[in-house]
């Protein structure tokens, strides 16, 4: 019968093998032992459930502990016979403390912050609405639908780039856009400067290391470092450090091996939360898809390290306490015991999907990575459950997170069956146009700007799902004027680079194919941040336009809707810098750029748009000076009229993102109100 507790109810209730005694309680002056076999004599703290039935430790160790030879540094020379039991007892409670303090508490803080933020935004909107009803529309002329706005195209032969900008008509008085008070901006307080310096430090991304590996920006780097050193600290915290290092050091090997095994186990719920498609951490922190994956990989890597230490430590326990005794137990014999064997299978399964998750394999053979990740992760967790009773609550918790993630998502979303048209654009790019969602179902496929989906071709493999960002702006956020509830289905367009595996097969197929769409997914962090910015700069490298364009369209569409209602628009400036290898890449959104020309007269007079295109290859190819471009937008000559925060969203190669982050760090150090939003493609 299984014991009712996972560890001794009292540290004095520990039975040792072959001695027939129980450690005397410290309050027992004569140190007498009893042979009471009550249910309180629990041994669940030993290496495995089988050892709980008959702890496999040598007579030397049990006698050593029984004669009060275990001492700790914090008690001086006084022996503490319960130090080992107390350390193991604390290890069992550590998992609960950890999951509450390191997982549930931060999530709770973010939930409170998000809730308070939404309440404040709602109150602000209500006050603004009430004020608008009482004062009417702005009488300065902003937002008149028939205002003259012209877009001037400038071609650059030197850089093979073109630029367009919305110019305020010449007949408008130049003083009209200036503030009434010409005083210089107020000086920043010391705490505002300090806050922005901290922001700048967290935004900065260091250069690649000597092996060319990309180092994440400081905020993610600090989180990873904190997690690593917290795990190391917990591995040795409350592990007794004896004065007698001759014998007690052997016991410490067992305690550390047991502790790291528990840390590995208690990290699995965090791993599953970070791996969830609708992860609350991603939503609450505003991390991008790639940033979220970096943290997930760090937790997984630390878990694999802990599994190695646990395995090696338990082998050392065998060598120290079991080998050479008269018990007749070999190492192979120990491994073949059911609970130990289950742990070994779990260990091997974890390392199989850990190896296939390496960047080199994941990028070249994504299908194999995905298949092994799902199958071997499930196998590892099942055998971890069978390995030790103390692990079962964390395995159940992890699978519960997965189930809740799927149930919560399916409650609001579904898998859509649709037709897809695959069109080859150039030697390395294809465009996938998805339409006819749900076979004529009345339900419409809806998504948010810069959202992403998981695409599956059932006739190839129903288990393979690949993430792609949606290029087209959804209905209600596009430049075509379609409402969300118009009943007109919007086609979903994906621009996909040809790599090996799935994308290579799509490239070679062409034509029409039936697909399954899982999604949409995404974060509202970038949208919410750009909403409050007076100036928004979008920097896209190649297919990074799939993130920048929908977010840019959303801002323009909102101004168009305000203009139609006669509410007018506030002064604002939008800049798009799109950098591509070849000129024909601009055809990806050629129709959308033409549509931008058509809606120019609907824009308010105070609303400015600038589109700059750069080609990096060819005879006249040239890369833009991104530092100069960002500084130019932030330090705009109309800064008084456009006084406020500048949002900079960048999506492209690592070098581009690193350069923009570096500029953002310098501007924040200067006290400028800038927010850097970086999105990186990856899986």
Wavefront OBJ file of the C-alpha trace (Angstrom):
o trace
v 0.000 0.000 0.000
v 1.331 3.439 -0.929
v 2.324 5.623 2.011
v -0.009 8.581 2.684
v 2.786 11.180 2.642
v 5.622 11.817 0.186
v 8.193 12.258 2.972
v 8.497 11.560 6.719
v 5.774 13.249 8.732
v 8.417 13.972 11.351
v 12.112 14.005 10.663
v 12.616 11.605 13.560
v 10.385 8.974 11.935
v 13.003 7.599 9.563
v 13.557 3.841 9.309
v 16.935 2.634 8.088
v 17.658 -0.713 6.461
v 18.828 -3.725 8.391
v 19.098 -1.874 11.694
v 15.476 -2.221 12.713
v 15.644 1.158 14.395
v 14.152 4.564 13.921
v 16.156 7.688 14.581
v 15.472 9.032 18.012
v 13.834 12.409 18.265
v 16.212 15.137 19.492
v 13.975 15.559 22.514
v 14.596 11.950 23.528
v 17.454 12.255 25.984
v 18.383 8.597 26.125
v 18.430 8.237 22.346
v 16.402 5.041 22.577
v 14.948 3.617 19.406
v 11.685 1.903 18.778
v 10.584 -0.743 16.345
v 7.151 0.787 15.872
v 5.899 -0.011 12.366
v 3.128 2.592 12.329
v 2.095 4.362 9.119
v 4.197 7.357 10.146
v 7.414 5.469 9.396
v 7.723 6.771 5.842
v 10.712 6.534 3.559
v 9.425 8.286 0.425
v 12.433 10.549 0.294
v 14.743 7.844 -1.023
v 15.837 7.787 -4.678
v 12.846 5.883 -6.033
v 9.584 4.276 -5.073
v 11.189 0.826 -5.086
v 13.824 2.055 -2.680
v 10.941 3.282 -0.524
v 9.975 -0.324 0.059
v 13.504 -1.299 0.997
v 15.974 1.604 1.059
v 19.221 0.469 -0.509
v 21.852 2.169 1.623
v 24.793 0.635 3.364
v 24.943 -0.139 7.064
v 27.821 2.308 7.373
v 25.669 5.293 6.371
v 22.670 4.432 8.551
v 24.850 3.809 11.576
v 26.758 7.010 10.835
v 23.559 9.041 10.930
v 22.151 7.158 13.935
v 25.120 8.043 16.119
v 24.490 11.759 15.548
v 27.555 12.256 13.372
v 25.677 14.420 10.850
v 26.406 18.059 11.567
v 25.807 21.291 9.713
v 27.799 24.459 9.477
v 25.017 26.522 10.962
v 24.881 24.450 14.145
v 28.609 24.400 14.784
v 30.025 21.301 16.434
v 26.651 20.081 17.662
v 25.473 17.014 15.791
v 22.113 17.115 14.007
v 20.764 13.604 13.353
v 17.853 15.010 11.322
v 19.868 17.155 8.901
v 19.628 14.672 6.032
v 15.922 14.111 6.493
v 15.244 17.828 6.820
v 17.158 18.547 3.617
v 15.193 15.920 1.707
v 11.952 17.083 3.267
v 12.676 20.630 2.115
v 13.361 19.335 -1.402
v 9.805 17.987 -1.580
v 8.325 21.323 -0.520
v 10.627 23.238 -2.834
v 8.580 22.302 -5.893
v 5.472 23.884 -4.410
v 7.333 27.022 -3.315
v 8.940 27.288 -6.744
v 5.775 26.969 -8.807
v 3.922 29.440 -6.605
v 6.750 31.965 -6.301
v 8.386 31.740 -9.726
v 5.382 30.956 -11.927
v 2.026 31.822 -10.369
v 3.161 35.018 -8.610
v 4.700 36.717 -11.694
v 1.706 35.714 -13.794
v -0.568 37.171 -11.136
v 1.393 40.432 -11.154
v 1.115 40.685 -14.929
v -2.615 39.918 -14.779
v -3.131 42.705 -12.257
v -1.088 45.126 -14.358
v -3.000 44.258 -17.512
v -6.326 44.563 -15.720
v -5.436 47.936 -14.224
v -4.177 49.103 -17.613
v -7.408 48.109 -19.324
v -9.462 49.853 -16.645
v -7.431 53.033 -17.066
v -7.724 52.861 -20.844
v -11.483 52.384 -20.582
v -11.858 55.345 -18.232
v -9.673 57.471 -20.482
v -11.781 56.544 -23.503
v -14.990 57.357 -21.630
v -13.664 60.773 -20.592
v -12.532 61.456 -24.134
v -15.911 60.418 -25.505
v -17.731 62.590 -22.998
v -15.500 65.541 -23.792
v -16.008 65.021 -27.526
v -19.791 65.017 -27.145
v -19.694 68.285 -25.228
v -17.249 70.191 -27.436
v -18.089 68.773 -30.869
v -15.540 68.289 -33.585
v -12.297 70.171 -33.851
v -12.892 73.524 -35.585
v -9.341 73.907 -36.844
v -10.099 72.011 -40.042
v -8.261 68.761 -39.304
v -9.975 65.755 -40.772
v -11.946 67.388 -43.595
v -12.604 64.707 -46.128
v -11.963 66.914 -49.145
v -8.659 68.375 -48.031
v -5.958 68.518 -50.665
v -3.186 66.054 -49.939
v -0.507 65.157 -52.455
v 2.038 62.370 -52.513
v 5.273 63.222 -54.264
v 7.395 60.361 -55.616
v 11.163 60.822 -55.523
v 13.355 58.379 -57.453
v 16.980 57.894 -56.460
v 19.264 56.525 -59.128
v 22.217 56.380 -56.761
v 20.605 53.945 -54.374
v 17.898 52.455 -56.596
v 15.387 53.478 -53.994
v 12.217 55.489 -54.105
v 10.482 57.587 -51.517
v 7.037 59.017 -51.120
v 5.767 61.438 -48.560
v 2.550 63.219 -47.808
v 3.060 66.989 -47.954
v 0.870 69.607 -46.291
v -0.442 71.980 -48.987
v 1.485 75.197 -49.419
v -1.554 77.380 -48.825
v -1.740 76.267 -45.207
v -0.182 78.804 -42.876
v 3.132 77.494 -41.624
v 2.277 78.661 -38.115
v -0.870 76.528 -38.079
v 1.029 73.395 -37.124
v 3.079 75.082 -34.404
v 2.088 75.039 -30.745
v 0.651 78.218 -29.249
v 3.405 78.334 -26.657
v 6.852 78.347 -28.220
v 8.637 77.417 -25.015
v 11.129 74.584 -25.117
v 9.937 71.158 -23.969
v 9.905 70.703 -20.197
v 13.004 69.256 -18.642
v 12.835 65.602 -17.791
v 12.756 64.618 -14.153
v 15.574 62.494 -12.807
v 13.364 59.442 -12.399
v 12.101 59.741 -16.002
v 15.695 59.851 -17.240
v 16.574 56.893 -15.035
v 13.574 54.927 -16.299
v 14.506 55.573 -19.924
v 18.127 54.635 -19.279
v 16.948 51.335 -17.831
v 14.737 50.895 -20.891
v 17.722 51.591 -23.120
v 19.867 49.036 -21.324
v 17.157 46.364 -21.571
v 16.611 47.146 -25.264
v 20.273 46.831 -26.266
v 21.379 43.686 -28.124
v 25.016 42.632 -27.969
v 27.004 41.563 -31.052
v 27.154 37.885 -31.965
v 29.621 35.743 -30.077
v 32.862 34.358 -31.510
v 31.006 31.390 -33.031
v 28.510 33.650 -34.789
v 25.625 32.753 -32.502
v 22.992 35.425 -31.973
v 22.845 36.819 -28.441
v 19.364 37.992 -27.395
v 18.755 41.516 -26.185
v 19.504 42.339 -22.566
v 16.006 41.908 -21.141
v 15.750 38.301 -22.365
v 19.413 37.700 -21.520
v 18.856 38.850 -17.929
v 15.782 36.640 -17.573
v 17.752 33.636 -18.812
v 20.660 34.409 -16.487
v 18.332 34.842 -13.509
v 16.701 31.516 -14.271
v 20.056 29.762 -14.607
v 21.524 31.079 -11.352
v 18.249 30.565 -9.497
v 18.337 26.914 -10.541
v 21.958 26.601 -9.393
v 21.138 28.258 -6.068
v 18.142 26.000 -5.467
v 20.321 22.977 -6.214
v 22.415 23.642 -3.105
v 20.083 25.657 -0.857
v 19.251 23.858 2.395
v 21.679 21.070 1.455
v 23.645 20.609 4.672
v 27.373 21.347 4.658
v 28.939 19.169 7.341
v 32.009 19.867 9.394
v 32.961 16.231 9.016
v 33.769 16.207 5.311
v 35.112 12.665 5.263
v 31.826 10.779 5.444
v 29.183 13.475 5.142
v 30.418 14.501 1.711
v 29.157 11.143 0.469
v 25.679 11.899 1.780
v 25.799 15.306 0.152
v 26.196 13.609 -3.240
v 22.913 11.838 -2.682
v 21.161 15.013 -1.480
v 22.296 17.067 -4.477
v 21.346 14.305 -6.932
v 17.918 14.076 -5.336
v 17.506 17.883 -5.365
v 18.394 18.404 -9.042
v 16.007 15.605 -9.954
v 13.251 17.514 -8.198
v 14.254 20.794 -9.885
v 14.090 19.050 -13.252
v 10.618 17.772 -12.429
v 9.212 21.010 -11.045
v 10.388 22.934 -14.138
v 8.131 20.925 -16.438
v 4.960 23.008 -15.794
v 6.925 26.131 -16.749
v 8.162 24.346 -19.865
v 4.608 23.480 -20.878
v 3.356 27.033 -20.245
v 6.099 28.433 -22.469
v 5.342 25.823 -25.148
v 1.593 26.516 -25.156
v 0.208 28.091 -28.324
v -1.940 30.448 -26.254
v 0.701 30.998 -23.589
v -0.423 33.488 -20.925
v 3.203 34.513 -20.405
v 3.525 35.622 -24.035
v 0.281 37.559 -23.815
v 1.036 39.201 -20.481
v 4.665 40.122 -21.173
v 4.199 41.178 -24.782
v 7.113 39.004 -25.887
v 7.362 38.261 -29.566
v 7.126 34.696 -30.826
v 10.923 34.453 -31.076
v 11.575 35.968 -27.633
v 9.124 33.499 -26.162
v 10.972 30.617 -27.804
v 14.326 31.818 -26.450
v 13.065 31.627 -22.863
v 11.438 28.254 -23.551
v 14.738 26.897 -24.878
v 16.577 28.183 -21.827
v 14.208 26.391 -19.449
v 14.432 23.228 -21.544
v 18.245 23.401 -21.689
v 18.465 23.819 -17.923
v 16.119 20.865 -17.480
v 18.365 18.692 -19.624
v 21.403 19.782 -17.615
v 19.622 18.871 -14.382
v 18.700 15.465 -15.780
v 22.388 14.765 -16.512
v 23.428 15.803 -12.993
v 20.646 13.656 -11.513
v 21.680 10.610 -13.553
v 25.394 10.976 -12.770
v 24.648 11.725 -9.116
v 22.536 8.615 -8.690
v 25.240 6.530 -10.334
v 27.665 7.984 -7.776
v 25.219 6.984 -5.023
v 25.371 3.439 -6.335
v 29.178 3.462 -6.402
v 29.470 4.925 -2.910
v 26.704 3.186 -0.984
v 25.793 -0.007 -2.846
v 28.706 -1.310 -4.901
v 31.034 -3.527 -2.919
v 28.451 -4.400 -0.294
v 27.119 -7.866 0.369
v 23.700 -7.021 -1.086
v 24.512 -8.624 -4.419
v 23.103 -5.682 -6.419
v 24.844 -4.804 -9.673
v 24.398 -1.546 -11.570
v 22.520 -3.349 -14.345
v 20.352 -4.987 -11.721
v 19.502 -1.587 -10.274
v 18.661 -0.174 -13.732
v 16.301 -3.068 -14.462
v 14.168 -2.423 -11.402
v 10.809 -1.062 -12.680
v 10.941 2.441 -11.193
v 14.603 2.987 -12.105
v 13.994 1.590 -15.585
v 11.070 3.998 -16.079
v 13.322 6.872 -15.064
v 15.963 5.723 -17.543
v 13.429 5.641 -20.394
v 12.241 9.136 -19.442
v 15.845 10.362 -19.392
v 16.591 8.931 -22.851
v 13.346 10.293 -24.322
v 14.060 13.783 -22.988
v 17.485 13.760 -24.571
v 16.250 12.461 -27.929
v 13.851 15.347 -28.448
v 16.387 17.694 -26.873
v 19.000 16.805 -29.495
v 16.504 17.115 -32.358
v 15.575 20.588 -31.046
v 19.034 21.989 -31.751
v 19.109 24.897 -34.213
v 21.030 22.961 -36.856
v 18.428 20.172 -36.943
v 15.340 22.318 -36.380
v 16.123 24.646 -39.298
v 17.139 21.912 -41.740
v 14.602 19.231 -40.750
v 11.678 20.971 -39.095
v 9.361 18.017 -39.743
v 11.614 15.639 -37.802
v 11.968 18.200 -35.008
v 8.205 18.584 -34.702
v 7.502 14.844 -34.770
v 10.134 13.967 -32.161
v 9.253 16.969 -30.005
v 5.640 15.904 -29.597
v 6.053 12.125 -29.431
v 9.146 11.873 -27.228
v 8.047 14.692 -24.925
v 4.819 12.813 -24.233
v 6.734 9.556 -23.749
v 9.203 11.212 -21.366
v 6.452 12.722 -19.213
v 4.526 9.442 -18.987
v 7.571 7.519 -17.753
v 8.522 10.384 -15.442
v 5.121 9.899 -13.824
v 5.907 6.197 -13.331
v 9.449 6.869 -12.121
v 8.694 8.490 -8.776
v 5.529 9.391 -6.829
v 6.891 12.869 -6.027
v 6.927 13.673 -9.763
v 3.315 12.780 -10.407
v 1.749 16.069 -9.316
v 4.021 18.009 -11.692
v 3.345 15.666 -14.602
v -0.397 16.008 -14.040
v 0.004 19.787 -13.740
v 1.948 19.888 -17.024
v -0.584 17.817 -18.941
v -3.363 19.949 -17.432
v -1.693 23.064 -18.838
v -1.595 21.440 -22.261
v -5.259 20.401 -22.035
v -6.401 23.835 -20.826
v -4.394 25.470 -23.602
v -6.132 23.357 -26.228
v -9.597 23.712 -24.658
v -9.235 27.471 -24.158
v -8.101 27.961 -27.728
v -10.778 25.748 -29.261
v -13.414 27.668 -27.314
v -12.629 30.782 -29.376
v -10.876 29.428 -32.466
v -10.922 26.396 -34.679
v -9.007 24.599 -37.371
v -10.142 25.860 -40.755
v -10.193 23.851 -43.938
v -9.570 26.055 -46.969
v -8.360 26.258 -50.555
v -4.879 27.588 -51.191
v -3.320 28.886 -54.379
v 0.467 28.553 -54.462
v 2.250 31.035 -56.739
v 6.004 31.141 -57.346
v 7.179 34.764 -57.130
v 10.911 34.335 -57.691
v 13.741 31.886 -57.189
v 13.357 31.853 -53.401
v 9.844 33.072 -52.601
v 6.283 31.817 -52.983
v 2.949 33.434 -52.245
v 0.145 31.349 -50.759
v -3.361 32.807 -51.076
v -5.850 31.074 -48.783
v -9.609 31.423 -49.376
v -12.961 29.629 -49.073
v -12.565 28.941 -45.374
v -14.854 26.308 -43.917
v -16.380 25.170 -47.237
v -18.946 27.948 -47.399
v -19.607 28.091 -43.664
v -21.329 31.248 -42.441
v -18.567 31.725 -39.901
v -15.860 34.057 -41.163
v -12.139 33.593 -40.700
v -10.868 36.606 -38.747
v -7.411 37.547 -37.581
v -5.534 40.449 -36.079
v -2.806 42.514 -37.767
v 0.611 40.798 -37.697
v -0.952 37.537 -36.530
v 0.386 34.135 -37.521
v -1.074 30.727 -38.301
v 0.074 27.109 -38.440
v -0.356 25.701 -41.948
v -0.894 22.012 -42.716
v -1.306 20.196 -46.031
v -3.384 17.124 -45.047
v -2.607 15.137 -48.195
v 1.082 15.261 -47.259
v 1.053 14.879 -43.497
v -1.732 15.817 -41.088
v 0.681 16.042 -38.162
v 2.975 18.676 -39.693
v 2.030 22.269 -38.842
v 4.315 25.153 -39.840
v 4.057 28.754 -38.544
v 3.751 31.669 -40.983
v 2.948 35.364 -40.506
v -0.107 36.738 -42.339
v 0.836 39.461 -44.821
v -2.621 40.832 -45.567
v -4.329 43.257 -43.234
v -7.633 41.777 -42.001
v -11.053 43.208 -42.750
v -11.676 46.280 -40.655
v -7.972 47.108 -40.587
v -7.162 47.278 -44.309
v -7.150 50.188 -46.754
v -10.097 48.868 -48.770
v -12.711 50.112 -46.326
v -14.220 46.681 -45.624
v -15.927 46.339 -42.262
v -15.390 43.325 -40.045
v -19.104 42.485 -40.156
v -19.542 43.183 -43.862
v -19.968 39.475 -44.596
v -17.297 39.618 -47.283
v -14.574 37.061 -46.753
v -11.021 38.364 -46.869
v -8.344 36.336 -48.578
v -5.335 35.485 -46.449
v -1.942 35.910 -48.109
v 1.342 34.410 -46.920
v 4.762 35.225 -48.372
v 7.048 32.256 -47.704
v 10.773 31.864 -48.249
v 11.860 28.575 -49.778
v 13.907 26.462 -47.399
v 14.287 22.712 -47.112
v 11.425 20.362 -46.367
v 7.867 21.694 -46.292
v 8.513 25.052 -47.987
v 10.605 23.414 -50.702
v 7.743 21.022 -51.430
v 5.291 23.930 -51.672
v 7.641 25.737 -54.044
v 7.881 22.735 -56.340
v 4.163 22.011 -56.319
v 2.504 25.291 -57.333
v -1.159 25.397 -58.330
v -4.043 24.695 -55.953
v -4.009 22.573 -52.823
v -6.305 21.916 -49.895
v -4.872 23.133 -46.575
v -5.764 23.252 -42.901
v -5.227 26.495 -40.995
v -4.692 26.403 -37.234
v -5.025 29.875 -35.796
v -4.788 32.739 -35.756
v -2.316 33.480 -32.991
v -0.534 36.657 -31.998
v 0.176 39.287 -29.370
v -1.406 42.723 -29.004
v 1.673 44.285 -27.424
v 2.992 45.958 -30.593
v -0.463 47.154 -31.618
v -1.148 48.645 -28.218
v 2.214 50.394 -28.102
v 1.942 51.904 -31.589
v -1.575 53.126 -30.903
v -0.292 55.791 -28.498
v 2.664 56.954 -30.617
v 2.615 60.293 -32.441
v 5.303 59.008 -34.794
v 5.545 55.400 -35.944
v 8.533 54.061 -37.863
v 8.276 50.632 -39.514
v 11.523 49.010 -40.676
v 11.127 45.783 -42.649
v 13.802 43.586 -44.137
v 12.540 41.386 -46.981
v 9.613 39.246 -45.858
v 9.553 41.191 -42.597
v 7.014 43.361 -44.415
v 4.450 40.750 -43.339
v 4.649 42.193 -39.822
v 5.089 45.874 -40.649
v 2.468 46.315 -43.373
v -0.670 45.119 -41.488
v 0.247 47.198 -38.424
v 0.814 50.247 -40.612
v -2.523 49.697 -42.378
v -4.304 49.518 -39.037
v -3.089 52.989 -38.044
v -4.044 54.489 -41.417
v -7.442 52.779 -41.402
v -8.322 54.199 -38.001
v -7.535 57.692 -39.239
v -9.710 57.055 -42.301
v -12.623 55.952 -40.121
v -12.264 59.009 -37.889
v -12.234 61.215 -40.938
v -15.455 59.668 -42.278
v -17.193 60.372 -38.976
v -16.069 63.997 -39.090
v -14.099 63.718 -35.874
v -10.855 64.817 -37.455
v -7.379 63.459 -36.915
v -4.557 64.585 -34.724
v -1.115 65.368 -36.158
v 0.751 62.148 -36.796
v 3.550 60.764 -38.917
v 3.967 57.253 -40.308
v 7.188 56.112 -41.988
v 7.861 52.780 -43.687
v 11.404 51.726 -44.622
v 11.407 48.529 -46.671
v 14.756 46.939 -47.553
v 14.882 44.097 -50.101
v 17.523 42.286 -52.146
v 15.926 42.772 -55.568
v 13.462 45.215 -57.089
v 10.904 42.544 -58.015
v 10.364 41.852 -54.304
v 8.301 45.040 -54.175
v 5.644 43.214 -56.222
v 4.702 41.236 -53.118
v 2.400 44.083 -52.066
v 2.280 46.048 -55.316
v -1.522 46.274 -55.296
v -1.542 47.386 -51.673
v 0.913 50.180 -52.386
v -1.279 51.309 -55.276
v -4.260 51.272 -52.955
v -2.362 53.560 -50.606
v -2.224 56.077 -53.444
v -5.984 55.844 -53.917
v -6.849 56.609 -50.302
v -4.557 59.619 -50.020
v -7.385 62.156 -50.322
v -9.222 60.578 -47.398
v -6.338 61.264 -45.040
v -6.426 64.267 -42.693
v -4.204 67.197 -43.560
v -2.121 66.705 -40.439
v -1.497 63.059 -41.230
v 1.842 62.356 -42.918
v 3.017 59.172 -44.593
v 6.479 58.466 -45.917
v 7.439 55.262 -47.733
v 11.114 54.621 -48.485
v 12.269 51.596 -50.472
v 15.843 50.338 -50.668
v 17.439 47.680 -52.865
v 20.656 46.194 -51.500
v 21.852 44.168 -54.502
v 22.541 45.007 -58.105
v 24.574 47.709 -59.792
v 23.068 50.545 -57.791
v 22.377 48.541 -54.650
v 22.911 50.304 -51.364
v 22.042 49.681 -47.742
v 20.437 52.544 -45.849
v 22.033 54.104 -42.812
v 19.434 52.935 -40.311
v 20.962 54.923 -37.471
v 20.614 58.109 -39.477
v 17.071 57.232 -40.554
v 15.854 56.469 -37.033
v 17.433 59.606 -35.564
v 15.911 61.678 -38.379
v 12.397 60.491 -37.551
v 12.792 60.866 -33.795
v 14.351 64.339 -34.121
v 11.826 65.469 -36.722
v 11.803 69.145 -37.617
v 8.103 69.185 -36.761
v 8.885 67.863 -33.299
v 6.836 70.571 -31.597
v 3.735 69.652 -33.600
v 4.376 65.929 -33.216
v 5.560 66.049 -29.639
v 5.130 62.601 -28.104
v 6.400 59.069 -28.167
v 8.017 57.528 -31.230
v 7.392 53.847 -31.830
v 9.946 51.935 -33.899
v 8.968 48.471 -35.117
v 11.643 46.410 -36.843
v 11.330 42.971 -38.410
v 14.140 41.446 -40.405
v 17.577 39.839 -40.142
v 19.479 39.750 -36.860
v 21.987 42.388 -37.972
v 19.195 44.838 -38.806
v 17.421 44.292 -35.503
v 20.670 44.620 -33.569
v 21.470 47.936 -35.285
v 18.024 49.386 -34.554
v 18.202 48.259 -30.927
v 21.588 49.948 -30.594
v 20.177 53.225 -31.931
v 17.198 52.917 -29.602
v 19.519 52.423 -26.631
v 21.432 55.614 -27.482
v 18.246 57.653 -27.942
v 16.801 56.437 -24.653
v 20.065 57.308 -22.900
v 19.607 60.831 -24.262
v 16.162 60.958 -22.667
v 14.149 60.610 -25.893
v 10.704 59.012 -25.645
v 11.248 56.014 -27.923
v 9.956 52.453 -27.815
v 11.684 49.725 -29.812
v 9.495 46.814 -30.905
v 11.413 43.959 -32.543
v 9.875 40.974 -34.293
v 11.955 38.129 -35.632
v 10.895 35.245 -37.801
v 11.756 31.812 -36.449
v 10.438 28.494 -35.157
l 1 2 3 4 5 6 7 8 9 10 11 12 13 14 15 16 17 18 19 20 21 22 23 24 25 26 27 28 29 30 31 32 33 34 35 36 37 38 39 40 41 42 43 44 45 46 47 48 49 50 51 52 53 54 55 56 57 58 59 60 61 62 63 64 65 66 67 68 69 70 71 72 73 74 75 76 77 78 79 80 81 82 83 84 85 86 87 88 89 90 91 92 93 94 95 96 97 98 99 100 101 102 103 104 105 106 107 108 109 110 111 112 113 114 115 116 117 118 119 120 121 122 123 124 125 126 127 128 129 130 131 132 133 134 135 136 137 138 139 140 141 142 143 144 145 146 147 148 149 150 151 152 153 154 155 156 157 158 159 160 161 162 163 164 165 166 167 168 169 170 171 172 173 174 175 176 177 178 179 180 181 182 183 184 185 186 187 188 189 190 191 192 193 194 195 196 197 198 199 200 201 202 203 204 205 206 207 208 209 210 211 212 213 214 215 216 217 218 219 220 221 222 223 224 225 226 227 228 229 230 231 232 233 234 235 236 237 238 239 240 241 242 243 244 245 246 247 248 249 250 251 252 253 254 255 256 257 258 259 260 261 262 263 264 265 266 267 268 269 270 271 272 273 274 275 276 277 278 279 280 281 282 283 284 285 286 287 288 289 290 291 292 293 294 295 296 297 298 299 300 301 302 303 304 305 306 307 308 309 310 311 312 313 314 315 316 317 318 319 320 321 322 323 324 325 326 327 328 329 330 331 332 333 334 335 336 337 338 339 340 341 342 343 344 345 346 347 348 349 350 351 352 353 354 355 356 357 358 359 360 361 362 363 364 365 366 367 368 369 370 371 372 373 374 375 376 377 378 379 380 381 382 383 384 385 386 387 388 389 390 391 392 393 394 395 396 397 398 399 400 401 402 403 404 405 406 407 408 409 410 411 412 413 414 415 416 417 418 419 420 421 422 423 424 425 426 427 428 429 430 431 432 433 434 435 436 437 438 439 440 441 442 443 444 445 446 447 448 449 450 451 452 453 454 455 456 457 458 459 460 461 462 463 464 465 466 467 468 469 470 471 472 473 474 475 476 477 478 479 480 481 482 483 484 485 486 487 488 489 490 491 492 493 494 495 496 497 498 499 500 501 502 503 504 505 506 507 508 509 510 511 512 513 514 515 516 517 518 519 520 521 522 523 524 525 526 527 528 529 530 531 532 533 534 535 536 537 538 539 540 541 542 543 544 545 546 547 548 549 550 551 552 553 554 555 556 557 558 559 560 561 562 563 564 565 566 567 568 569 570 571 572 573 574 575 576 577 578 579 580 581 582 583 584 585 586 587 588 589 590 591 592 593 594 595 596 597 598 599 600 601 602 603 604 605 606 607 608 609 610 611 612 613 614 615 616 617 618 619 620 621 622 623 624 625 626 627 628 629 630 631 632 633 634 635 636 637 638 639 640 641 642 643 644 645 646 647 648 649 650 651 652 653 654 655 656 657 658 659 660 661 662 663 664 665 666 667 668 669 670 671 672 673 674 675 676 677 678 679 680 681 682 683
